């Protein structure tokens, strides 16, 4: 047996005699940490003399009773005048009361909702910044730009002649007042007199029809005598409608009288535009329309038997081209919310695409 083994054997003997760690170190005159002594004495029961009874057994018993009845640490500490750390030491082995578990779950949900609200707010700020930068990049429209904008709007949202529905008609329906406003400006541009327009409100029967008609007339400056009887959509209780509330105004239908010549022109214009893209890749170079094309800044739109005859070129529009003036995906280059970086893209240098 070597010296270390002899020391361990003597320490175990002293422990069986009821000695504490400090007494063992004093008798053997050694400086061994508690962790090493604990390893030496593994398997020997702790002497009864080293077990200390708690000085306040009545408070400890009352603490456990209160915890079992659902009391919180704060409530127990306030009533018994003990520290919360002491309360935890006395009741940590007991199950958490149901009302405390529910309170913790409610607090966790509240914290998650606050974090989500902060994230939504930052997202809204970023989107508002991108929209503002986009708005700053748009200069006043020329007649040429309005011509193509309105033509695309009609071909997307207007009525088209179908094989099963022959007959030319110019009818445009939309629920967005700004879209209708742009389309009315386009009709004026191509020479449609205001007297040749008729309007009809298409709306659910559950809404206040008269009030919404007045809303459209007020927003667009339309005379009431040009409105036809509204078209009511029957209410279906089995469906869940989202377009309800103060923001629901129905759809406004814009109808042009004597539409044949205008519809044929719209069809021809759109076919001519579509021919530019036939056989081209979507990643091809930008197209620049010739100056004598209908709707260009140097040309005039076709005559629709009206006194107007077409649009007038905008001053300074002759020098502009349809080539994009901003780099691809420029809207993603948004500075962080709250930064002082300039967001004015109107003065951004031209960059070919």
C-alpha positions as a Markdown table, in Angstrom:
| # | Residue | x | y | z |
|---|---|---|---|---|
| 1 | Unk | 0.0 | 0.0 | 0.0 |
| 2 | Unk | 1.4 | 3.4 | -1.0 |
| 3 | Unk | 1.2 | 6.6 | 0.9 |
| 4 | Unk | -1.9 | 7.9 | -1.0 |
| 5 | Unk | -3.8 | 4.6 | -0.3 |
| 6 | Unk | -2.8 | 4.8 | 3.4 |
| 7 | Unk | -4.2 | 8.4 | 3.6 |
| 8 | Unk | -7.5 | 7.4 | 2.0 |
| 9 | Unk | -7.9 | 4.4 | 4.4 |
| 10 | Unk | -7.2 | 6.6 | 7.5 |
| 11 | Unk | -9.6 | 9.3 | 6.2 |
| 12 | Unk | -12.4 | 6.7 | 5.8 |
| 13 | Unk | -11.7 | 5.4 | 9.3 |
| 14 | Unk | -12.0 | 8.8 | 10.8 |
| 15 | Unk | -15.2 | 9.4 | 8.8 |
| 16 | Unk | -16.8 | 6.2 | 10.2 |
| 17 | Unk | -15.9 | 7.6 | 13.7 |
| 18 | Unk | -18.1 | 10.6 | 13.0 |
| 19 | Unk | -15.5 | 13.2 | 12.0 |
| 20 | Unk | -16.3 | 16.1 | 9.7 |
| 21 | Unk | -14.2 | 17.2 | 6.7 |
| 22 | Unk | -12.5 | 19.9 | 8.7 |
| 23 | Unk | -11.8 | 17.5 | 11.6 |
| 24 | Unk | -10.3 | 14.9 | 9.2 |
| 25 | Unk | -8.0 | 17.5 | 7.7 |
| 26 | Unk | -6.9 | 18.7 | 11.2 |
| 27 | Unk | -6.1 | 15.2 | 12.5 |
| 28 | Unk | -4.3 | 14.1 | 9.3 |
| 29 | Unk | -2.6 | 17.5 | 8.8 |
| 30 | Unk | -3.5 | 17.6 | 5.1 |
| 31 | Unk | -4.9 | 20.3 | 2.8 |
| 32 | Unk | -7.3 | 18.3 | 0.6 |
| 33 | Unk | -10.3 | 20.1 | -1.0 |
| 34 | Unk | -13.8 | 19.0 | -0.3 |
| 35 | Unk | -14.2 | 17.5 | -3.8 |
| 36 | Unk | -11.3 | 15.1 | -3.3 |
| 37 | Unk | -12.3 | 14.2 | 0.2 |
| 38 | Unk | -15.8 | 13.4 | -1.1 |
| 39 | Unk | -14.3 | 11.0 | -3.6 |
| 40 | Unk | -12.2 | 9.4 | -0.9 |
| 41 | Unk | -15.2 | 8.9 | 1.4 |
| 42 | Unk | -17.6 | 7.7 | -1.2 |
| 43 | Unk | -20.0 | 5.1 | 0.1 |
| 44 | Unk | -19.7 | 6.0 | 3.8 |
| 45 | Unk | -22.9 | 7.4 | 5.3 |
| 46 | Unk | -22.9 | 10.9 | 6.6 |
| 47 | Unk | -22.6 | 11.0 | 10.4 |
| 48 | Unk | -25.8 | 11.9 | 12.2 |
| 49 | Unk | -24.1 | 14.6 | 14.1 |
| 50 | Unk | -23.5 | 16.6 | 10.9 |
| 51 | Unk | -27.2 | 16.8 | 10.1 |
| 52 | Unk | -28.5 | 20.1 | 11.2 |
| 53 | Unk | -32.2 | 20.6 | 11.9 |
| 54 | Unk | -33.8 | 23.8 | 10.5 |
| 55 | Unk | -34.2 | 26.5 | 13.2 |
| 56 | Unk | -37.7 | 27.4 | 11.9 |
| 57 | Unk | -39.6 | 24.2 | 11.2 |
| 58 | Unk | -43.0 | 25.9 | 11.8 |
| 59 | Unk | -42.3 | 28.5 | 9.0 |
| 60 | Unk | -41.0 | 25.9 | 6.7 |
| 61 | Unk | -44.2 | 23.8 | 7.2 |
| 62 | Unk | -46.4 | 26.9 | 6.7 |
| 63 | Unk | -44.5 | 27.8 | 3.5 |
| 64 | Unk | -45.1 | 24.4 | 2.0 |
| 65 | Unk | -48.8 | 24.5 | 2.9 |
| 66 | Unk | -49.2 | 27.9 | 1.3 |
| 67 | Unk | -47.4 | 26.8 | -1.8 |
| 68 | Unk | -49.6 | 23.7 | -2.2 |
| 69 | Unk | -52.6 | 26.0 | -1.9 |
| 70 | Unk | -51.4 | 28.1 | -4.9 |
| 71 | Unk | -49.5 | 31.0 | -3.2 |
| 72 | Unk | -46.7 | 32.7 | -5.1 |
| 73 | Unk | -43.1 | 33.3 | -3.8 |
| 74 | Unk | -44.0 | 37.0 | -3.2 |
| 75 | Unk | -47.1 | 36.2 | -1.3 |
| 76 | Unk | -45.3 | 33.6 | 1.0 |
| 77 | Unk | -42.3 | 35.9 | 1.6 |
| 78 | Unk | -44.6 | 38.9 | 2.5 |
| 79 | Unk | -46.7 | 36.9 | 5.0 |
| 80 | Unk | -43.9 | 34.9 | 6.7 |
| 81 | Unk | -41.2 | 37.6 | 6.4 |
| 82 | Unk | -38.6 | 35.4 | 4.8 |
| 83 | Unk | -36.5 | 35.8 | 1.7 |
| 84 | Unk | -37.7 | 34.5 | -1.7 |
| 85 | Unk | -34.5 | 32.5 | -2.0 |
| 86 | Unk | -35.4 | 30.7 | 1.3 |
| 87 | Unk | -38.9 | 30.1 | 0.0 |
| 88 | Unk | -37.5 | 28.6 | -3.2 |
| 89 | Unk | -35.2 | 26.3 | -1.2 |
| 90 | Unk | -38.1 | 25.1 | 1.0 |
| 91 | Unk | -40.7 | 24.4 | -1.9 |
| 92 | Unk | -38.6 | 23.7 | -5.0 |
| 93 | Unk | -39.6 | 20.0 | -4.9 |
| 94 | Unk | -43.3 | 20.9 | -5.0 |
| 95 | Unk | -45.3 | 21.2 | -8.3 |
| 96 | Unk | -46.0 | 24.6 | -9.7 |
| 97 | Unk | -49.6 | 25.7 | -8.8 |
| 98 | Unk | -52.0 | 25.9 | -11.8 |
| 99 | Unk | -52.7 | 29.6 | -11.5 |
| 100 | Unk | -49.0 | 30.4 | -11.5 |
| 101 | Unk | -48.5 | 28.2 | -14.6 |
| 102 | Unk | -51.3 | 30.0 | -16.4 |
| 103 | Unk | -49.8 | 33.4 | -15.4 |
| 104 | Unk | -46.4 | 32.4 | -16.8 |
| 105 | Unk | -48.0 | 31.3 | -20.0 |
| 106 | Unk | -49.9 | 34.6 | -20.3 |
| 107 | Unk | -46.7 | 36.5 | -19.7 |
| 108 | Unk | -44.9 | 34.5 | -22.3 |
| 109 | Unk | -47.7 | 35.2 | -24.9 |
| 110 | Unk | -47.6 | 38.9 | -24.0 |
| 111 | Unk | -43.8 | 39.1 | -24.5 |
| 112 | Unk | -44.1 | 37.3 | -27.9 |
| 113 | Unk | -46.9 | 39.7 | -29.0 |
| 114 | Unk | -44.8 | 42.7 | -28.0 |
| 115 | Unk | -41.8 | 41.4 | -29.9 |
| 116 | Unk | -44.1 | 40.7 | -32.9 |
| 117 | Unk | -45.6 | 44.2 | -32.7 |
| 118 | Unk | -42.1 | 45.7 | -32.7 |
| 119 | Unk | -41.2 | 43.6 | -35.7 |
| 120 | Unk | -44.3 | 44.6 | -37.6 |
| 121 | Unk | -43.7 | 48.3 | -36.8 |
| 122 | Unk | -40.2 | 48.0 | -38.3 |
| 123 | Unk | -41.5 | 46.2 | -41.3 |
| 124 | Unk | -44.1 | 49.0 | -41.9 |
| 125 | Unk | -41.5 | 51.6 | -41.6 |
| 126 | Unk | -39.3 | 49.9 | -44.2 |
| 127 | Unk | -42.2 | 49.6 | -46.5 |
| 128 | Unk | -43.2 | 53.2 | -46.1 |
| 129 | Unk | -39.6 | 54.2 | -46.8 |
| 130 | Unk | -39.5 | 52.2 | -50.0 |
| 131 | Unk | -42.8 | 53.6 | -51.2 |
| 132 | Unk | -41.6 | 57.2 | -50.5 |
| 133 | Unk | -38.4 | 56.6 | -52.5 |
| 134 | Unk | -40.4 | 55.1 | -55.3 |
| 135 | Unk | -42.8 | 58.1 | -55.4 |
| 136 | Unk | -39.8 | 60.5 | -55.5 |
| 137 | Unk | -38.5 | 58.7 | -58.6 |
| 138 | Unk | -41.6 | 59.4 | -60.7 |
| 139 | Unk | -41.8 | 62.7 | -62.5 |
| 140 | Unk | -45.0 | 64.2 | -63.9 |
| 141 | Unk | -46.5 | 62.1 | -66.7 |
| 142 | Unk | -46.4 | 63.1 | -70.3 |
| 143 | Unk | -49.3 | 62.5 | -72.7 |
| 144 | Unk | -47.3 | 59.7 | -74.2 |
| 145 | Unk | -46.8 | 57.9 | -70.9 |
| 146 | Unk | -50.5 | 58.4 | -70.0 |
| 147 | Unk | -51.5 | 56.9 | -73.3 |
| 148 | Unk | -49.7 | 53.6 | -72.7 |
| 149 | Unk | -50.7 | 53.5 | -69.0 |
| 150 | Unk | -54.4 | 53.9 | -69.7 |
| 151 | Unk | -54.2 | 51.4 | -72.6 |
| 152 | Unk | -52.6 | 48.8 | -70.4 |
| 153 | Unk | -55.2 | 49.5 | -67.7 |
| 154 | Unk | -58.1 | 48.9 | -70.1 |
| 155 | Unk | -56.7 | 45.7 | -71.6 |
| 156 | Unk | -56.2 | 44.4 | -68.1 |
| 157 | Unk | -59.5 | 45.5 | -66.5 |
| 158 | Unk | -61.8 | 46.5 | -69.3 |
| 159 | Unk | -64.3 | 44.4 | -71.3 |
| 160 | Unk | -63.0 | 42.6 | -74.4 |
| 161 | Unk | -64.8 | 41.1 | -77.3 |
| 162 | Unk | -65.0 | 37.3 | -77.1 |
| 163 | Unk | -66.0 | 34.7 | -79.6 |
| 164 | Unk | -69.1 | 33.8 | -77.5 |
| 165 | Unk | -69.8 | 37.5 | -76.9 |
| 166 | Unk | -69.5 | 39.4 | -80.2 |
| 167 | Unk | -69.9 | 43.2 | -80.4 |
| 168 | Unk | -67.6 | 46.0 | -79.5 |
| 169 | Unk | -68.1 | 47.8 | -76.2 |
| 170 | Unk | -65.9 | 49.9 | -74.0 |
| 171 | Unk | -66.7 | 49.2 | -70.3 |
| 172 | Unk | -64.2 | 49.5 | -67.5 |
| 173 | Unk | -64.8 | 48.2 | -63.9 |
| 174 | Unk | -62.7 | 48.7 | -60.8 |
| 175 | Unk | -63.1 | 49.3 | -57.1 |
| 176 | Unk | -60.0 | 51.5 | -56.7 |
| 177 | Unk | -60.9 | 55.2 | -57.1 |
| 178 | Unk | -57.3 | 56.1 | -58.2 |
| 179 | Unk | -57.4 | 53.5 | -61.0 |
| 180 | Unk | -60.7 | 54.8 | -62.2 |
| 181 | Unk | -59.3 | 58.4 | -62.0 |
| 182 | Unk | -56.4 | 57.5 | -64.2 |
| 183 | Unk | -58.7 | 55.7 | -66.7 |
| 184 | Unk | -60.9 | 58.8 | -66.9 |
| 185 | Unk | -57.9 | 60.9 | -67.6 |
| 186 | Unk | -56.9 | 58.5 | -70.4 |
| 187 | Unk | -60.4 | 58.7 | -71.9 |
| 188 | Unk | -60.1 | 62.5 | -72.0 |
| 189 | Unk | -56.6 | 62.1 | -73.6 |
| 190 | Unk | -57.9 | 60.0 | -76.5 |
| 191 | Unk | -60.7 | 62.4 | -77.2 |
| 192 | Unk | -63.8 | 60.9 | -75.5 |
| 193 | Unk | -66.2 | 63.7 | -74.5 |
| 194 | Unk | -67.4 | 63.7 | -70.9 |
| 195 | Unk | -71.0 | 63.6 | -72.2 |
| 196 | Unk | -70.4 | 60.2 | -73.8 |
| 197 | Unk | -69.7 | 58.6 | -70.4 |
| 198 | Unk | -72.2 | 56.7 | -68.3 |
| 199 | Unk | -71.5 | 55.2 | -64.9 |
| 200 | Unk | -73.0 | 52.4 | -62.9 |
| 201 | Unk | -72.3 | 51.3 | -59.3 |
| 202 | Unk | -72.0 | 47.5 | -58.8 |
| 203 | Unk | -72.3 | 46.8 | -55.1 |
| 204 | Unk | -73.6 | 44.3 | -52.5 |
| 205 | Unk | -77.1 | 44.9 | -51.5 |
| 206 | Unk | -76.1 | 45.0 | -47.8 |
| 207 | Unk | -74.3 | 48.3 | -48.3 |
| 208 | Unk | -75.9 | 51.8 | -48.4 |
| 209 | Unk | -76.2 | 52.3 | -52.2 |
| 210 | Unk | -77.2 | 55.9 | -52.2 |
| 211 | Unk | -74.4 | 56.9 | -49.9 |
| 212 | Unk | -71.8 | 55.1 | -51.9 |
| 213 | Unk | -73.0 | 56.6 | -55.2 |
| 214 | Unk | -72.5 | 60.0 | -53.6 |
| 215 | Unk | -69.0 | 59.0 | -52.5 |
| 216 | Unk | -67.9 | 58.1 | -56.0 |
| 217 | Unk | -69.5 | 61.3 | -57.4 |
| 218 | Unk | -67.7 | 63.4 | -54.8 |
| 219 | Unk | -64.3 | 61.7 | -55.2 |
| 220 | Unk | -64.3 | 61.9 | -59.0 |
| 221 | Unk | -66.3 | 65.0 | -59.6 |
| 222 | Unk | -69.0 | 63.1 | -61.6 |
| 223 | Unk | -72.5 | 64.5 | -62.3 |
| 224 | Unk | -75.3 | 62.5 | -60.8 |
| 225 | Unk | -77.4 | 62.5 | -64.0 |
| 226 | Unk | -74.9 | 60.3 | -65.8 |
| 227 | Unk | -75.3 | 57.4 | -63.3 |
| 228 | Unk | -77.5 | 54.5 | -64.3 |
| 229 | Unk | -79.5 | 52.3 | -61.9 |
| 230 | Unk | -77.0 | 50.4 | -59.7 |
| 231 | Unk | -76.4 | 46.7 | -60.0 |
| 232 | Unk | -76.9 | 44.9 | -56.7 |
| 233 | Unk | -75.0 | 41.8 | -55.7 |
| 234 | Unk | -77.2 | 39.4 | -53.8 |
| 235 | Unk | -76.0 | 38.6 | -50.3 |
| 236 | Unk | -74.9 | 35.0 | -49.7 |
| 237 | Unk | -74.8 | 34.2 | -46.0 |
| 238 | Unk | -72.7 | 31.1 | -46.5 |
| 239 | Unk | -69.7 | 33.1 | -47.8 |
| 240 | Unk | -67.2 | 35.1 | -45.8 |
| 241 | Unk | -66.7 | 38.5 | -47.3 |
| 242 | Unk | -63.6 | 40.6 | -46.5 |
| 243 | Unk | -64.6 | 43.7 | -48.4 |
| 244 | Unk | -66.8 | 45.2 | -45.6 |
| 245 | Unk | -66.5 | 48.2 | -43.4 |
| 246 | Unk | -66.0 | 51.9 | -44.1 |
| 247 | Unk | -63.5 | 51.1 | -46.9 |
| 248 | Unk | -66.0 | 49.3 | -49.0 |
| 249 | Unk | -67.5 | 51.4 | -51.8 |
| 250 | Unk | -68.4 | 48.8 | -54.4 |
| 251 | Unk | -67.1 | 48.9 | -58.0 |
| 252 | Unk | -67.7 | 51.7 | -60.4 |
| 253 | Unk | -68.5 | 50.7 | -64.0 |
| 254 | Unk | -67.4 | 53.3 | -66.7 |
| 255 | Unk | -69.3 | 52.8 | -70.0 |
| 256 | Unk | -68.5 | 54.8 | -73.2 |
| 257 | Unk | -71.4 | 55.5 | -75.6 |
| 258 | Unk | -71.0 | 54.7 | -79.3 |
| 259 | Unk | -67.9 | 52.7 | -78.5 |
| 260 | Unk | -67.2 | 50.8 | -81.8 |
| 261 | Unk | -64.5 | 53.1 | -83.2 |
| 262 | Unk | -62.8 | 53.4 | -79.8 |
| 263 | Unk | -62.8 | 49.7 | -79.2 |
| 264 | Unk | -61.4 | 48.9 | -82.6 |
| 265 | Unk | -58.6 | 51.5 | -81.9 |
| 266 | Unk | -57.8 | 50.0 | -78.5 |
| 267 | Unk | -57.6 | 46.5 | -80.1 |
| 268 | Unk | -55.3 | 47.8 | -82.8 |
| 269 | Unk | -53.1 | 49.7 | -80.4 |
| 270 | Unk | -52.7 | 46.7 | -78.1 |
| 271 | Unk | -52.0 | 44.3 | -81.0 |
| 272 | Unk | -49.3 | 46.7 | -82.3 |
| 273 | Unk | -47.6 | 46.8 | -78.8 |
| 274 | Unk | -47.8 | 43.0 | -78.5 |
| 275 | Unk | -46.1 | 42.5 | -81.9 |
| 276 | Unk | -43.0 | 44.3 | -80.5 |
| 277 | Unk | -42.5 | 41.4 | -78.0 |
| 278 | Unk | -43.3 | 38.5 | -80.3 |
| 279 | Unk | -40.3 | 36.2 | -80.5 |
| 280 | Unk | -38.3 | 38.3 | -78.0 |
| 281 | Unk | -36.9 | 37.1 | -74.7 |
| 282 | Unk | -38.2 | 38.7 | -71.6 |
| 283 | Unk | -34.6 | 39.7 | -70.8 |
| 284 | Unk | -34.2 | 41.5 | -74.1 |
| 285 | Unk | -33.2 | 45.2 | -74.4 |
| 286 | Unk | -35.7 | 48.0 | -73.8 |
| 287 | Unk | -37.9 | 49.0 | -76.7 |
| 288 | Unk | -38.1 | 52.6 | -77.9 |
| 289 | Unk | -41.2 | 53.5 | -79.8 |
| 290 | Unk | -41.0 | 55.7 | -82.9 |
| 291 | Unk | -42.1 | 59.3 | -82.6 |
| 292 | Unk | -45.0 | 58.9 | -85.1 |
| 293 | Unk | -46.6 | 56.0 | -83.1 |
| 294 | Unk | -50.1 | 56.9 | -81.8 |
| 295 | Unk | -49.7 | 58.3 | -78.3 |
| 296 | Unk | -46.1 | 59.3 | -78.7 |
| 297 | Unk | -45.0 | 62.8 | -77.6 |
| 298 | Unk | -44.7 | 64.0 | -81.3 |
| 299 | Unk | -47.9 | 62.3 | -82.5 |
| 300 | Unk | -51.6 | 62.6 | -81.9 |
| 301 | Unk | -54.1 | 59.9 | -81.1 |
| 302 | Unk | -56.7 | 58.9 | -83.6 |
| 303 | Unk | -59.9 | 60.9 | -84.2 |
| 304 | Unk | -63.1 | 59.3 | -82.7 |
| 305 | Unk | -65.5 | 61.7 | -84.4 |
| 306 | Unk | -65.1 | 64.2 | -81.5 |
| 307 | Unk | -64.1 | 67.8 | -81.6 |
| 308 | Unk | -61.0 | 67.1 | -79.5 |
| 309 | Unk | -59.1 | 65.0 | -82.1 |
| 310 | Unk | -56.4 | 63.7 | -79.7 |
| 311 | Unk | -53.7 | 64.8 | -77.3 |
| 312 | Unk | -51.3 | 67.7 | -77.5 |
| 313 | Unk | -47.6 | 66.9 | -77.0 |
| 314 | Unk | -46.3 | 67.9 | -73.6 |
| 315 | Unk | -43.5 | 70.6 | -73.6 |
| 316 | Unk | -40.1 | 69.0 | -73.3 |
| 317 | Unk | -41.4 | 65.5 | -73.8 |
| 318 | Unk | -39.7 | 65.2 | -77.2 |
| 319 | Unk | -36.3 | 64.6 | -75.5 |
| 320 | Unk | -37.4 | 61.7 | -73.3 |
| 321 | Unk | -37.1 | 58.0 | -74.2 |
| 322 | Unk | -38.8 | 54.9 | -72.8 |
| 323 | Unk | -35.5 | 53.4 | -71.7 |
| 324 | Unk | -35.5 | 52.7 | -67.9 |
| 325 | Unk | -33.7 | 55.3 | -65.9 |
| 326 | Unk | -33.1 | 53.4 | -62.7 |
| 327 | Unk | -31.0 | 50.3 | -62.0 |
| 328 | Unk | -32.6 | 46.9 | -61.8 |
| 329 | Unk | -34.3 | 46.1 | -58.5 |
| 330 | Unk | -33.3 | 49.6 | -57.1 |
| 331 | Unk | -36.2 | 49.4 | -54.6 |
| 332 | Unk | -34.4 | 46.8 | -52.6 |
| 333 | Unk | -31.5 | 49.2 | -51.9 |
| 334 | Unk | -33.3 | 50.7 | -48.9 |
| 335 | Unk | -31.3 | 52.3 | -46.1 |
| 336 | Unk | -32.2 | 51.0 | -42.6 |
| 337 | Unk | -35.1 | 52.6 | -40.8 |
| 338 | Unk | -33.9 | 55.6 | -38.8 |
| 339 | Unk | -30.7 | 56.2 | -40.8 |
| 340 | Unk | -29.8 | 59.6 | -42.2 |
| 341 | Unk | -29.0 | 58.3 | -45.7 |
| 342 | Unk | -30.6 | 60.3 | -48.5 |
| 343 | Unk | -33.5 | 58.6 | -50.0 |
| 344 | Unk | -34.0 | 61.0 | -53.0 |
| 345 | Unk | -33.8 | 58.9 | -56.2 |
| 346 | Unk | -35.0 | 61.6 | -58.4 |
| 347 | Unk | -31.5 | 62.9 | -58.8 |
| 348 | Unk | -29.9 | 59.5 | -59.3 |
| 349 | Unk | -27.6 | 59.2 | -62.3 |
| 350 | Unk | -28.9 | 57.3 | -65.3 |
| 351 | Unk | -27.7 | 53.7 | -65.4 |
| 352 | Unk | -28.4 | 51.5 | -68.4 |
| 353 | Unk | -30.1 | 48.2 | -67.9 |
